[in-house]
Amino acid sequence: MVQLNKYIEIDPGKRFGKPIIKGTRISVYDVLLWLSNGLTREEIINDYPELSIGMINACLSFAASREQGLLYVS
């Protein structure tokens, strides 16, 4: 299980409080959109080398947790 707090943060001062990947200004939404448009994890990392497979997986876990109402990120 991915530890969301390790990779995802919500800070009202960054990206209007949208969930982002820690240490970046890349939102969870951005990553999900890229994946839904057919980009592979490897393609995303090639374009954004500051990301890792773990970070991308955390975005997917974040979306799944939010869908189930199980989300807690500090």
CHARMM-style PDB file with segment names, atoms N, HN, CA, C and O in Angstrom:
ATOM      1  N   MET     1       0.842  -1.184   0.000  1.00  0.00      PROA
ATOM      2  CA  MET     1       0.000   0.000   0.000  1.00  0.00      PROA
ATOM      3  C   MET     1       0.885   1.245   0.000  1.00  0.00      PROA
ATOM      4  O   MET     1       1.855   1.333   0.754  1.00  0.00      PROA
ATOM      5  N   VAL     2       0.545   2.183  -0.838  1.00  0.00      PROA
ATOM      6  HN  VAL     2      -0.242   2.112  -1.450  1.00  0.00      PROA
ATOM      7  CA  VAL     2       1.305   3.417  -0.973  1.00  0.00      PROA
ATOM      8  C   VAL     2       1.003   4.344   0.204  1.00  0.00      PROA
ATOM      9  O   VAL     2      -0.158   4.537   0.565  1.00  0.00      PROA
ATOM     10  N   GLN     3       2.045   4.914   0.798  1.00  0.00      PROA
ATOM     11  HN  GLN     3       2.989   4.757   0.505  1.00  0.00      PROA
ATOM     12  CA  GLN     3       1.872   5.891   1.867  1.00  0.00      PROA
ATOM     13  C   GLN     3       1.671   7.259   1.228  1.00  0.00      PROA
ATOM     14  O   GLN     3       2.625   7.895   0.779  1.00  0.00      PROA
ATOM     15  N   LEU     4       0.418   7.701   1.193  1.00  0.00      PROA
ATOM     16  HN  LEU     4      -0.357   7.185   1.558  1.00  0.00      PROA
ATOM     17  CA  LEU     4       0.099   8.950   0.502  1.00  0.00      PROA
ATOM     18  C   LEU     4       0.831  10.145   1.101  1.00  0.00      PROA
ATOM     19  O   LEU     4       1.279  11.024   0.365  1.00  0.00      PROA
ATOM     20  N   ASN     5       0.959  10.192   2.430  1.00  0.00      PROA
ATOM     21  HN  ASN     5       0.595   9.478   3.028  1.00  0.00      PROA
ATOM     22  CA  ASN     5       1.618  11.330   3.064  1.00  0.00      PROA
ATOM     23  C   ASN     5       3.080  11.456   2.671  1.00  0.00      PROA
ATOM     24  O   ASN     5       3.667  12.530   2.802  1.00  0.00      PROA
ATOM     25  N   LYS     6       3.661  10.391   2.198  1.00  0.00      PROA
ATOM     26  HN  LYS     6       3.184   9.519   2.091  1.00  0.00      PROA
ATOM     27  CA  LYS     6       5.058  10.426   1.757  1.00  0.00      PROA
ATOM     28  C   LYS     6       5.201  11.217   0.458  1.00  0.00      PROA
ATOM     29  O   LYS     6       6.234  11.847   0.227  1.00  0.00      PROA
ATOM     30  N   TYR     7       4.174  11.189  -0.387  1.00  0.00      PROA
ATOM     31  HN  TYR     7       3.336  10.677  -0.199  1.00  0.00      PROA
ATOM     32  CA  TYR     7       4.270  11.773  -1.724  1.00  0.00      PROA
ATOM     33  C   TYR     7       3.322  12.924  -2.009  1.00  0.00      PROA
ATOM     34  O   TYR     7       3.623  13.776  -2.845  1.00  0.00      PROA
ATOM     35  N   ILE     8       2.188  12.967  -1.334  1.00  0.00      PROA
ATOM     36  HN  ILE     8       1.944  12.275  -0.655  1.00  0.00      PROA
ATOM     37  CA  ILE     8       1.138  13.939  -1.668  1.00  0.00      PROA
ATOM     38  C   ILE     8       0.966  14.929  -0.523  1.00  0.00      PROA
ATOM     39  O   ILE     8       1.002  14.551   0.648  1.00  0.00      PROA
ATOM     40  N   GLU     9       0.778  16.197  -0.871  1.00  0.00      PROA
ATOM     41  HN  GLU     9       0.748  16.504  -1.823  1.00  0.00      PROA
ATOM     42  CA  GLU     9       0.474  17.204   0.144  1.00  0.00      PROA
ATOM     43  C   GLU     9      -0.614  18.140  -0.368  1.00  0.00      PROA
ATOM     44  O   GLU     9      -0.801  18.328  -1.570  1.00  0.00      PROA
ATOM     45  N   ILE    10      -1.316  18.713   0.593  1.00  0.00      PROA
ATOM     46  HN  ILE    10      -1.164  18.561   1.570  1.00  0.00      PROA
ATOM     47  CA  ILE    10      -2.309  19.738   0.284  1.00  0.00      PROA
ATOM     48  C   ILE    10      -1.919  20.961   1.095  1.00  0.00      PROA
ATOM     49  O   ILE    10      -1.956  20.948   2.326  1.00  0.00      PROA
ATOM     50  N   ASP    11      -1.545  22.019   0.384  1.00  0.00      PROA
ATOM     51  HN  ASP    11      -1.515  22.030  -0.616  1.00  0.00      PROA
ATOM     52  CA  ASP    11      -1.088  23.256   1.019  1.00  0.00      PROA
ATOM     53  C   ASP    11      -1.852  24.404   0.377  1.00  0.00      PROA
ATOM     54  O   ASP    11      -1.742  24.614  -0.831  1.00  0.00      PROA
ATOM     55  N   PRO    12      -2.630  25.157   1.164  1.00  0.00      PROA
ATOM     56  CA  PRO    12      -3.415  26.252   0.599  1.00  0.00      PROA
ATOM     57  C   PRO    12      -2.576  27.276  -0.169  1.00  0.00      PROA
ATOM     58  O   PRO    12      -3.103  28.005  -1.009  1.00  0.00      PROA
ATOM     59  N   GLY    13      -1.278  27.332   0.116  1.00  0.00      PROA
ATOM     60  HN  GLY    13      -0.850  26.740   0.798  1.00  0.00      PROA
ATOM     61  CA  GLY    13      -0.408  28.283  -0.563  1.00  0.00      PROA
ATOM     62  C   GLY    13       0.166  27.787  -1.876  1.00  0.00      PROA
ATOM     63  O   GLY    13       0.886  28.523  -2.551  1.00  0.00      PROA
ATOM     64  N   LYS    14      -0.137  26.561  -2.247  1.00  0.00      PROA
ATOM     65  HN  LYS    14      -0.722  25.963  -1.698  1.00  0.00      PROA
ATOM     66  CA  LYS    14       0.382  25.988  -3.497  1.00  0.00      PROA
ATOM     67  C   LYS    14      -0.780  25.482  -4.338  1.00  0.00      PROA
ATOM     68  O   LYS    14      -1.621  24.719  -3.865  1.00  0.00      PROA
ATOM     69  N   ARG    15      -0.811  25.912  -5.568  1.00  0.00      PROA
ATOM     70  HN  ARG    15      -0.128  26.532  -5.953  1.00  0.00      PROA
ATOM     71  CA  ARG    15      -1.833  25.454  -6.537  1.00  0.00      PROA
ATOM     72  C   ARG    15      -3.240  25.549  -5.957  1.00  0.00      PROA
ATOM     73  O   ARG    15      -4.070  24.667  -6.174  1.00  0.00      PROA
ATOM     74  N   PHE    16      -3.501  26.621  -5.222  1.00  0.00      PROA
ATOM     75  HN  PHE    16      -2.826  27.338  -5.045  1.00  0.00      PROA
ATOM     76  CA  PHE    16      -4.834  26.902  -4.681  1.00  0.00      PROA
ATOM     77  C   PHE    16      -5.359  25.789  -3.781  1.00  0.00      PROA
ATOM     78  O   PHE    16      -6.565  25.553  -3.711  1.00  0.00      PROA
ATOM     79  N   GLY    17      -4.445  25.106  -3.093  1.00  0.00      PROA
ATOM     80  HN  GLY    17      -3.465  25.297  -3.149  1.00  0.00      PROA
ATOM     81  CA  GLY    17      -4.854  24.058  -2.164  1.00  0.00      PROA
ATOM     82  C   GLY    17      -5.193  22.730  -2.806  1.00  0.00      PROA
ATOM     83  O   GLY    17      -5.733  21.841  -2.147  1.00  0.00      PROA
ATOM     84  N   LYS    18      -4.881  22.582  -4.090  1.00  0.00      PROA
ATOM     85  HN  LYS    18      -4.442  23.304  -4.626  1.00  0.00      PROA
ATOM     86  CA  LYS    18      -5.115  21.296  -4.747  1.00  0.00      PROA
ATOM     87  C   LYS    18      -4.031  20.318  -4.305  1.00  0.00      PROA
ATOM     88  O   LYS    18      -2.917  20.734  -3.986  1.00  0.00      PROA
ATOM     89  N   PRO    19      -4.342  19.027  -4.284  1.00  0.00      PROA
ATOM     90  CA  PRO    19      -3.318  18.049  -3.916  1.00  0.00      PROA
ATOM     91  C   PRO    19      -2.196  18.034  -4.953  1.00  0.00      PROA
ATOM     92  O   PRO    19      -2.439  17.948  -6.157  1.00  0.00      PROA
ATOM     93  N   ILE    20      -0.964  18.120  -4.455  1.00  0.00      PROA
ATOM     94  HN  ILE    20      -0.766  18.189  -3.477  1.00  0.00      PROA
ATOM     95  CA  ILE    20       0.206  18.116  -5.339  1.00  0.00      PROA
ATOM     96  C   ILE    20       1.205  17.083  -4.847  1.00  0.00      PROA
ATOM     97  O   ILE    20       1.119  16.584  -3.725  1.00  0.00      PROA
ATOM     98  N   ILE    21       2.152  16.780  -5.717  1.00  0.00      PROA
ATOM     99  HN  ILE    21       2.222  17.185  -6.628  1.00  0.00      PROA
ATOM    100  CA  ILE    21       3.250  15.906  -5.351  1.00  0.00      PROA
ATOM    101  C   ILE    21       4.267  16.732  -4.577  1.00  0.00      PROA
ATOM    102  O   ILE    21       4.696  17.791  -5.036  1.00  0.00      PROA
ATOM    103  N   LYS    22       4.650  16.245  -3.401  1.00  0.00      PROA
ATOM    104  HN  LYS    22       4.302  15.385  -3.028  1.00  0.00      PROA
ATOM    105  CA  LYS    22       5.586  16.982  -2.543  1.00  0.00      PROA
ATOM    106  C   LYS    22       6.852  17.345  -3.303  1.00  0.00      PROA
ATOM    107  O   LYS    22       7.385  16.550  -4.077  1.00  0.00      PROA
ATOM    108  N   GLY    23       7.318  18.564  -3.063  1.00  0.00      PROA
ATOM    109  HN  GLY    23       6.885  19.209  -2.434  1.00  0.00      PROA
ATOM    110  CA  GLY    23       8.551  19.032  -3.677  1.00  0.00      PROA
ATOM    111  C   GLY    23       8.383  19.520  -5.100  1.00  0.00      PROA
ATOM    112  O   GLY    23       9.363  19.888  -5.748  1.00  0.00      PROA
ATOM    113  N   THR    24       7.142  19.529  -5.602  1.00  0.00      PROA
ATOM    114  HN  THR    24       6.346  19.229  -5.076  1.00  0.00      PROA
ATOM    115  CA  THR    24       6.873  19.984  -6.965  1.00  0.00      PROA
ATOM    116  C   THR    24       5.634  20.879  -6.938  1.00  0.00      PROA
ATOM    117  O   THR    24       5.006  21.075  -5.897  1.00  0.00      PROA
ATOM    118  N   ARG    25       5.312  21.401  -8.086  1.00  0.00      PROA
ATOM    119  HN  ARG    25       5.822  21.242  -8.932  1.00  0.00      PROA
ATOM    120  CA  ARG    25       4.032  22.094  -8.262  1.00  0.00      PROA
ATOM    121  C   ARG    25       3.131  21.275  -9.194  1.00  0.00      PROA
ATOM    122  O   ARG    25       2.170  21.800  -9.757  1.00  0.00      PROA
ATOM    123  N   ILE    26       3.444  20.007  -9.348  1.00  0.00      PROA
ATOM    124  HN  ILE    26       4.225  19.580  -8.890  1.00  0.00      PROA
ATOM    125  CA  ILE    26       2.672  19.098 -10.200  1.00  0.00      PROA
ATOM    126  C   ILE    26       1.512  18.548  -9.383  1.00  0.00      PROA
ATOM    127  O   ILE    26       1.709  17.945  -8.328  1.00  0.00      PROA
ATOM    128  N   SER    27       0.294  18.767  -9.889  1.00  0.00      PROA
ATOM    129  HN  SER    27       0.134  19.257 -10.746  1.00  0.00      PROA
ATOM    130  CA  SER    27      -0.883  18.317  -9.148  1.00  0.00      PROA
ATOM    131  C   SER    27      -1.194  16.853  -9.446  1.00  0.00      PROA
ATOM    132  O   SER    27      -0.803  16.302 -10.475  1.00  0.00      PROA
ATOM    133  N   VAL    28      -1.909  16.254  -8.509  1.00  0.00      PROA
ATOM    134  HN  VAL    28      -2.227  16.702  -7.674  1.00  0.00      PROA
ATOM    135  CA  VAL    28      -2.399  14.894  -8.711  1.00  0.00      PROA
ATOM    136  C   VAL    28      -3.253  14.862  -9.980  1.00  0.00      PROA
ATOM    137  O   VAL    28      -3.169  13.918 -10.767  1.00  0.00      PROA
ATOM    138  N   TYR    29      -4.074  15.894 -10.175  1.00  0.00      PROA
ATOM    139  HN  TYR    29      -4.143  16.660  -9.536  1.00  0.00      PROA
ATOM    140  CA  TYR    29      -4.916  15.979 -11.364  1.00  0.00      PROA
ATOM    141  C   TYR    29      -4.075  15.914 -12.640  1.00  0.00      PROA
ATOM    142  O   TYR    29      -4.433  15.212 -13.586  1.00  0.00      PROA
ATOM    143  N   ASP    30      -2.950  16.649 -12.668  1.00  0.00      PROA
ATOM    144  HN  ASP    30      -2.658  17.220 -11.900  1.00  0.00      PROA
ATOM    145  CA  ASP    30      -2.078  16.632 -13.854  1.00  0.00      PROA
ATOM    146  C   ASP    30      -1.655  15.211 -14.193  1.00  0.00      PROA
ATOM    147  O   ASP    30      -1.752  14.778 -15.341  1.00  0.00      PROA
ATOM    148  N   VAL    31      -1.185  14.493 -13.183  1.00  0.00      PROA
ATOM    149  HN  VAL    31      -1.106  14.845 -12.251  1.00  0.00      PROA
ATOM    150  CA  VAL    31      -0.697  13.131 -13.402  1.00  0.00      PROA
ATOM    151  C   VAL    31      -1.831  12.223 -13.872  1.00  0.00      PROA
ATOM    152  O   VAL    31      -1.659  11.439 -14.804  1.00  0.00      PROA
ATOM    153  N   LEU    32      -2.983  12.333 -13.228  1.00  0.00      PROA
ATOM    154  HN  LEU    32      -3.123  12.970 -12.470  1.00  0.00      PROA
ATOM    155  CA  LEU    32      -4.123  11.503 -13.642  1.00  0.00      PROA
ATOM    156  C   LEU    32      -4.550  11.813 -15.072  1.00  0.00      PROA
ATOM    157  O   LEU    32      -4.906  10.911 -15.829  1.00  0.00      PROA
ATOM    158  N   LEU    33      -4.513  13.084 -15.435  1.00  0.00      PROA
ATOM    159  HN  LEU    33      -4.223  13.818 -14.820  1.00  0.00      PROA
ATOM    160  CA  LEU    33      -4.864  13.476 -16.800  1.00  0.00      PROA
ATOM    161  C   LEU    33      -3.884  12.888 -17.809  1.00  0.00      PROA
ATOM    162  O   LEU    33      -4.295  12.377 -18.851  1.00  0.00      PROA
ATOM    163  N   TRP    34      -2.606  12.957 -17.506  1.00  0.00      PROA
ATOM    164  HN  TRP    34      -2.272  13.372 -16.660  1.00  0.00      PROA
ATOM    165  CA  TRP    34      -1.599  12.388 -18.418  1.00  0.00      PROA
ATOM    166  C   TRP    34      -1.815  10.888 -18.594  1.00  0.00      PROA
ATOM    167  O   TRP    34      -1.759  10.370 -19.709  1.00  0.00      PROA
ATOM    168  N   LEU    35      -2.063  10.199 -17.486  1.00  0.00      PROA
ATOM    169  HN  LEU    35      -2.108  10.620 -16.580  1.00  0.00      PROA
ATOM    170  CA  LEU    35      -2.304   8.754 -17.580  1.00  0.00      PROA
ATOM    171  C   LEU    35      -3.564   8.458 -18.380  1.00  0.00      PROA
ATOM    172  O   LEU    35      -3.586   7.529 -19.187  1.00  0.00      PROA
ATOM    173  N   SER    36      -4.617   9.247 -18.156  1.00  0.00      PROA
ATOM    174  HN  SER    36      -4.599  10.001 -17.500  1.00  0.00      PROA
ATOM    175  CA  SER    36      -5.879   9.008 -18.876  1.00  0.00      PROA
ATOM    176  C   SER    36      -5.756   9.312 -20.367  1.00  0.00      PROA
ATOM    177  O   SER    36      -6.533   8.806 -21.177  1.00  0.00      PROA
ATOM    178  N   ASN    37      -4.788  10.132 -20.719  1.00  0.00      PROA
ATOM    179  HN  ASN    37      -4.157  10.543 -20.061  1.00  0.00      PROA
ATOM    180  CA  ASN    37      -4.550  10.440 -22.126  1.00  0.00      PROA
ATOM    181  C   ASN    37      -3.592   9.453 -22.788  1.00  0.00      PROA
ATOM    182  O   ASN    37      -3.204   9.629 -23.943  1.00  0.00      PROA
ATOM    183  N   GLY    38      -3.217   8.414 -22.043  1.00  0.00      PROA
ATOM    184  HN  GLY    38      -3.532   8.271 -21.104  1.00  0.00      PROA
ATOM    185  CA  GLY    38      -2.445   7.332 -22.635  1.00  0.00      PROA
ATOM    186  C   GLY    38      -0.950   7.368 -22.392  1.00  0.00      PROA
ATOM    187  O   GLY    38      -0.238   6.478 -22.856  1.00  0.00      PROA
ATOM    188  N   LEU    39      -0.449   8.367 -21.678  1.00  0.00      PROA
ATOM    189  HN  LEU    39      -1.027   9.090 -21.301  1.00  0.00      PROA
ATOM    190  CA  LEU    39       0.974   8.378 -21.389  1.00  0.00      PROA
ATOM    191  C   LEU    39       1.302   7.267 -20.403  1.00  0.00      PROA
ATOM    192  O   LEU    39       0.520   6.986 -19.494  1.00  0.00      PROA
ATOM    193  N   THR    40       2.433   6.648 -20.577  1.00  0.00      PROA
ATOM    194  HN  THR    40       3.068   6.875 -21.316  1.00  0.00      PROA
ATOM    195  CA  THR    40       2.878   5.631 -19.631  1.00  0.00      PROA
ATOM    196  C   THR    40       3.615   6.317 -18.489  1.00  0.00      PROA
ATOM    197  O   THR    40       3.989   7.487 -18.583  1.00  0.00      PROA
ATOM    198  N   ARG    41       3.814   5.580 -17.426  1.00  0.00      PROA
ATOM    199  HN  ARG    41       3.510   4.631 -17.350  1.00  0.00      PROA
ATOM    200  CA  ARG    41       4.589   6.127 -16.308  1.00  0.00      PROA
ATOM    201  C   ARG    41       5.980   6.550 -16.774  1.00  0.00      PROA
ATOM    202  O   ARG    41       6.494   7.593 -16.370  1.00  0.00      PROA
ATOM    203  N   GLU    42       6.574   5.729 -17.623  1.00  0.00      PROA
ATOM    204  HN  GLU    42       6.157   4.882 -17.951  1.00  0.00      PROA
ATOM    205  CA  GLU    42       7.922   6.013 -18.116  1.00  0.00      PROA
ATOM    206  C   GLU    42       7.950   7.295 -18.955  1.00  0.00      PROA
ATOM    207  O   GLU    42       8.892   8.081 -18.851  1.00  0.00      PROA
ATOM    208  N   GLU    43       6.930   7.508 -19.777  1.00  0.00      PROA
ATOM    209  HN  GLU    43       6.165   6.869 -19.861  1.00  0.00      PROA
ATOM    210  CA  GLU    43       6.858   8.736 -20.581  1.00  0.00      PROA
ATOM    211  C   GLU    43       6.719   9.967 -19.689  1.00  0.00      PROA
ATOM    212  O   GLU    43       7.334  11.002 -19.941  1.00  0.00      PROA
ATOM    213  N   ILE    44       5.914   9.842 -18.658  1.00  0.00      PROA
ATOM    214  HN  ILE    44       5.414   9.001 -18.452  1.00  0.00      PROA
ATOM    215  CA  ILE    44       5.743  10.969 -17.737  1.00  0.00      PROA
ATOM    216  C   ILE    44       7.061  11.283 -17.048  1.00  0.00      PROA
ATOM    217  O   ILE    44       7.435  12.450 -16.929  1.00  0.00      PROA
ATOM    218  N   ILE    45       7.771  10.253 -16.592  1.00  0.00      PROA
ATOM    219  HN  ILE    45       7.467   9.305 -16.688  1.00  0.00      PROA
ATOM    220  CA  ILE    45       9.054  10.463 -15.925  1.00  0.00      PROA
ATOM    221  C   ILE    45      10.089  11.032 -16.889  1.00  0.00      PROA
ATOM    222  O   ILE    45      10.930  11.834 -16.481  1.00  0.00      PROA
ATOM    223  N   ASN    46      10.045  10.639 -18.144  1.00  0.00      PROA
ATOM    224  HN  ASN    46       9.362   9.988 -18.476  1.00  0.00      PROA
ATOM    225  CA  ASN    46      10.957  11.226 -19.135  1.00  0.00      PROA
ATOM    226  C   ASN    46      10.702  12.718 -19.276  1.00  0.00      PROA
ATOM    227  O   ASN    46      11.646  13.497 -19.410  1.00  0.00      PROA
ATOM    228  N   ASP    47       9.433  13.126 -19.248  1.00  0.00      PROA
ATOM    229  HN  ASP    47       8.667  12.493 -19.140  1.00  0.00      PROA
ATOM    230  CA  ASP    47       9.090  14.546 -19.366  1.00  0.00      PROA
ATOM    231  C   ASP    47       9.303  15.298 -18.057  1.00  0.00      PROA
ATOM    232  O   ASP    47       9.622  16.487 -18.072  1.00  0.00      PROA
ATOM    233  N   TYR    48       9.131  14.624 -16.935  1.00  0.00      PROA
ATOM    234  HN  TYR    48       8.872  13.659 -16.922  1.00  0.00      PROA
ATOM    235  CA  TYR    48       9.244  15.236 -15.600  1.00  0.00      PROA
ATOM    236  C   TYR    48      10.134  14.353 -14.733  1.00  0.00      PROA
ATOM    237  O   TYR    48       9.633  13.596 -13.902  1.00  0.00      PROA
ATOM    238  N   PRO    49      11.441  14.442 -14.916  1.00  0.00      PROA
ATOM    239  CA  PRO    49      12.364  13.534 -14.208  1.00  0.00      PROA
ATOM    240  C   PRO    49      12.353  13.684 -12.688  1.00  0.00      PROA
ATOM    241  O   PRO    49      12.916  12.844 -11.985  1.00  0.00      PROA
ATOM    242  N   GLU    50      11.729  14.730 -12.175  1.00  0.00      PROA
ATOM    243  HN  GLU    50      11.272  15.412 -12.746  1.00  0.00      PROA
ATOM    244  CA  GLU    50      11.622  14.869 -10.713  1.00  0.00      PROA
ATOM    245  C   GLU    50      10.592  13.906 -10.131  1.00  0.00      PROA
ATOM    246  O   GLU    50      10.516  13.737  -8.914  1.00  0.00      PROA
ATOM    247  N   LEU    51       9.800  13.275 -10.998  1.00  0.00      PROA
ATOM    248  HN  LEU    51       9.862  13.413 -11.986  1.00  0.00      PROA
ATOM    249  CA  LEU    51       8.799  12.310 -10.555  1.00  0.00      PROA
ATOM    250  C   LEU    51       9.381  10.906 -10.532  1.00  0.00      PROA
ATOM    251  O   LEU    51      10.382  10.619 -11.188  1.00  0.00      PROA
ATOM    252  N   SER    52       8.739  10.044  -9.768  1.00  0.00      PROA
ATOM    253  HN  SER    52       7.925  10.277  -9.235  1.00  0.00      PROA
ATOM    254  CA  SER    52       9.132   8.637  -9.696  1.00  0.00      PROA
ATOM    255  C   SER    52       7.889   7.766  -9.873  1.00  0.00      PROA
ATOM    256  O   SER    52       6.756   8.244  -9.819  1.00  0.00      PROA
ATOM    257  N   ILE    53       8.137   6.489 -10.084  1.00  0.00      PROA
ATOM    258  HN  ILE    53       9.057   6.101 -10.128  1.00  0.00      PROA
ATOM    259  CA  ILE    53       7.025   5.540 -10.187  1.00  0.00      PROA
ATOM    260  C   ILE    53       6.185   5.596  -8.907  1.00  0.00      PROA
ATOM    261  O   ILE    53       4.956   5.567  -8.973  1.00  0.00      PROA
ATOM    262  N   GLY    54       6.830   5.675  -7.762  1.00  0.00      PROA
ATOM    263  HN  GLY    54       7.828   5.698  -7.709  1.00  0.00      PROA
ATOM    264  CA  GLY    54       6.115   5.745  -6.492  1.00  0.00      PROA
ATOM    265  C   GLY    54       5.201   6.951  -6.405  1.00  0.00      PROA
ATOM    266  O   GLY    54       4.088   6.853  -5.887  1.00  0.00      PROA
ATOM    267  N   MET    55       5.658   8.082  -6.903  1.00  0.00      PROA
ATOM    268  HN  MET    55       6.562   8.162  -7.323  1.00  0.00      PROA
ATOM    269  CA  MET    55       4.841   9.302  -6.884  1.00  0.00      PROA
ATOM    270  C   MET    55       3.623   9.158  -7.787  1.00  0.00      PROA
ATOM    271  O   MET    55       2.519   9.564  -7.426  1.00  0.00      PROA
ATOM    272  N   ILE    56       3.832   8.581  -8.955  1.00  0.00      PROA
ATOM    273  HN  ILE    56       4.729   8.251  -9.249  1.00  0.00      PROA
ATOM    274  CA  ILE    56       2.724   8.382  -9.887  1.00  0.00      PROA
ATOM    275  C   ILE    56       1.721   7.388  -9.305  1.00  0.00      PROA
ATOM    276  O   ILE    56       0.511   7.592  -9.405  1.00  0.00      PROA
ATOM    277  N   ASN    57       2.218   6.324  -8.703  1.00  0.00      PROA
ATOM    278  HN  ASN    57       3.201   6.158  -8.621  1.00  0.00      PROA
ATOM    279  CA  ASN    57       1.324   5.354  -8.062  1.00  0.00      PROA
ATOM    280  C   ASN    57       0.561   5.992  -6.908  1.00  0.00      PROA
ATOM    281  O   ASN    57      -0.600   5.657  -6.669  1.00  0.00      PROA
ATOM    282  N   ALA    58       1.205   6.908  -6.196  1.00  0.00      PROA
ATOM    283  HN  ALA    58       2.148   7.180  -6.390  1.00  0.00      PROA
ATOM    284  CA  ALA    58       0.526   7.605  -5.101  1.00  0.00      PROA
ATOM    285  C   ALA    58      -0.644   8.428  -5.633  1.00  0.00      PROA
ATOM    286  O   ALA    58      -1.679   8.526  -4.974  1.00  0.00      PROA
ATOM    287  N   CYS    59      -0.496   9.012  -6.802  1.00  0.00      PROA
ATOM    288  HN  CYS    59       0.345   8.933  -7.338  1.00  0.00      PROA
ATOM    289  CA  CYS    59      -1.599   9.768  -7.405  1.00  0.00      PROA
ATOM    290  C   CYS    59      -2.781   8.850  -7.697  1.00  0.00      PROA
ATOM    291  O   CYS    59      -3.931   9.218  -7.459  1.00  0.00      PROA
ATOM    292  N   LEU    60      -2.499   7.666  -8.207  1.00  0.00      PROA
ATOM    293  HN  LEU    60      -1.565   7.367  -8.400  1.00  0.00      PROA
ATOM    294  CA  LEU    60      -3.576   6.700  -8.467  1.00  0.00      PROA
ATOM    295  C   LEU    60      -4.228   6.255  -7.162  1.00  0.00      PROA
ATOM    296  O   LEU    60      -5.452   6.147  -7.084  1.00  0.00      PROA
ATOM    297  N   SER    61      -3.429   6.000  -6.153  1.00  0.00      PROA
ATOM    298  HN  SER    61      -2.435   6.087  -6.216  1.00  0.00      PROA
ATOM    299  CA  SER    61      -3.971   5.607  -4.850  1.00  0.00      PROA
ATOM    300  C   SER    61      -4.784   6.730  -4.231  1.00  0.00      PROA
ATOM    301  O   SER    61      -5.820   6.484  -3.613  1.00  0.00      PROA
ATOM    302  N   PHE    62      -4.321   7.956  -4.394  1.00  0.00      PROA
ATOM    303  HN  PHE    62      -3.480   8.156  -4.897  1.00  0.00      PROA
ATOM    304  CA  PHE    62      -5.042   9.119  -3.891  1.00  0.00      PROA
ATOM    305  C   PHE    62      -6.438   9.169  -4.505  1.00  0.00      PROA
ATOM    306  O   PHE    62      -7.429   9.342  -3.795  1.00  0.00      PROA
ATOM    307  N   ALA    63      -6.513   9.016  -5.822  1.00  0.00      PROA
ATOM    308  HN  ALA    63      -5.708   8.875  -6.399  1.00  0.00      PROA
ATOM    309  CA  ALA    63      -7.802   9.067  -6.512  1.00  0.00      PROA
ATOM    310  C   ALA    63      -8.706   7.923  -6.051  1.00  0.00      PROA
ATOM    311  O   ALA    63      -9.901   8.126  -5.835  1.00  0.00      PROA
ATOM    312  N   ALA    64      -8.145   6.730  -5.900  1.00  0.00      PROA
ATOM    313  HN  ALA    64      -7.175   6.565  -6.075  1.00  0.00      PROA
ATOM    314  CA  ALA    64      -8.944   5.586  -5.458  1.00  0.00      PROA
ATOM    315  C   ALA    64      -9.448   5.796  -4.028  1.00  0.00      PROA
ATOM    316  O   ALA    64     -10.602   5.498  -3.719  1.00  0.00      PROA
ATOM    317  N   SER    65      -8.581   6.308  -3.166  1.00  0.00      PROA
ATOM    318  HN  SER    65      -7.643   6.551  -3.416  1.00  0.00      PROA
ATOM    319  CA  SER    65      -8.982   6.559  -1.777  1.00  0.00      PROA
ATOM    320  C   SER    65     -10.047   7.627  -1.689  1.00  0.00      PROA
ATOM    321  O   SER    65     -10.995   7.508  -0.913  1.00  0.00      PROA
ATOM    322  N   ARG    66      -9.891   8.667  -2.479  1.00  0.00      PROA
ATOM    323  HN  ARG    66      -9.121   8.764  -3.109  1.00  0.00      PROA
ATOM    324  CA  ARG    66     -10.878   9.746  -2.477  1.00  0.00      PROA
ATOM    325  C   ARG    66     -12.230   9.225  -2.971  1.00  0.00      PROA
ATOM    326  O   ARG    66     -13.277   9.600  -2.444  1.00  0.00      PROA
ATOM    327  N   GLU    67     -12.197   8.374  -3.970  1.00  0.00      PROA
ATOM    328  HN  GLU    67     -11.346   8.070  -4.398  1.00  0.00      PROA
ATOM    329  CA  GLU    67     -13.429   7.797  -4.510  1.00  0.00      PROA
ATOM    330  C   GLU    67     -14.157   6.977  -3.447  1.00  0.00      PROA
ATOM    331  O   GLU    67     -15.386   6.980  -3.395  1.00  0.00      PROA
ATOM    332  N   GLN    68     -13.413   6.287  -2.612  1.00  0.00      PROA
ATOM    333  HN  GLN    68     -12.414   6.285  -2.654  1.00  0.00      PROA
ATOM    334  CA  GLN    68     -14.005   5.461  -1.567  1.00  0.00      PROA
ATOM    335  C   GLN    68     -14.279   6.219  -0.273  1.00  0.00      PROA
ATOM    336  O   GLN    68     -14.808   5.648   0.682  1.00  0.00      PROA
ATOM    337  N   GLY    69     -13.921   7.503  -0.235  1.00  0.00      PROA
ATOM    338  HN  GLY    69     -13.492   7.966  -1.011  1.00  0.00      PROA
ATOM    339  CA  GLY    69     -14.151   8.306   0.950  1.00  0.00      PROA
ATOM    340  C   GLY    69     -13.214   7.962   2.093  1.00  0.00      PROA
ATOM    341  O   GLY    69     -13.529   8.205   3.258  1.00  0.00      PROA
ATOM    342  N   LEU    70     -12.064   7.395   1.759  1.00  0.00      PROA
ATOM    343  HN  LEU    70     -11.809   7.197   0.813  1.00  0.00      PROA
ATOM    344  CA  LEU    70     -11.114   6.940   2.775  1.00  0.00      PROA
ATOM    345  C   LEU    70      -9.907   7.865   2.901  1.00  0.00      PROA
ATOM    346  O   LEU    70      -8.921   7.503   3.543  1.00  0.00      PROA
ATOM    347  N   LEU    71      -9.967   9.025   2.314  1.00  0.00      PROA
ATOM    348  HN  LEU    71     -10.768   9.319   1.793  1.00  0.00      PROA
ATOM    349  CA  LEU    71      -8.776   9.844   2.171  1.00  0.00      PROA
ATOM    350  C   LEU    71      -8.431  10.617   3.417  1.00  0.00      PROA
ATOM    351  O   LEU    71      -9.287  11.237   4.047  1.00  0.00      PROA
ATOM    352  N   TYR    72      -7.148  10.570   3.764  1.00  0.00      PROA
ATOM    353  HN  TYR    72      -6.452  10.066   3.251  1.00  0.00      PROA
ATOM    354  CA  TYR    72      -6.592  11.443   4.788  1.00  0.00      PROA
ATOM    355  C   TYR    72      -5.176  11.801   4.378  1.00  0.00      PROA
ATOM    356  O   TYR    72      -4.301  10.937   4.315  1.00  0.00      PROA
ATOM    357  N   VAL    73      -4.954  13.066   4.102  1.00  0.00      PROA
ATOM    358  HN  VAL    73      -5.665  13.768   4.153  1.00  0.00      PROA
ATOM    359  CA  VAL    73      -3.618  13.577   3.765  1.00  0.00      PROA
ATOM    360  C   VAL    73      -3.388  14.810   4.595  1.00  0.00      PROA
ATOM    361  O   VAL    73      -4.238  15.698   4.647  1.00  0.00      PROA
ATOM    362  N   SER    74      -2.245  14.872   5.244  1.00  0.00      PROA
ATOM    363  HN  SER    74      -1.554  14.150   5.201  1.00  0.00      PROA
ATOM    364  CA  SER    74      -1.944  16.080   6.040  1.00  0.00      PROA
ATOM    365  C   SER    74      -0.853  16.882   5.372  1.00  0.00      PROA
ATOM    366  OT1 SER    74      -0.457  17.930   5.882  1.00  0.00      PROA
TER     367      SER     74
END
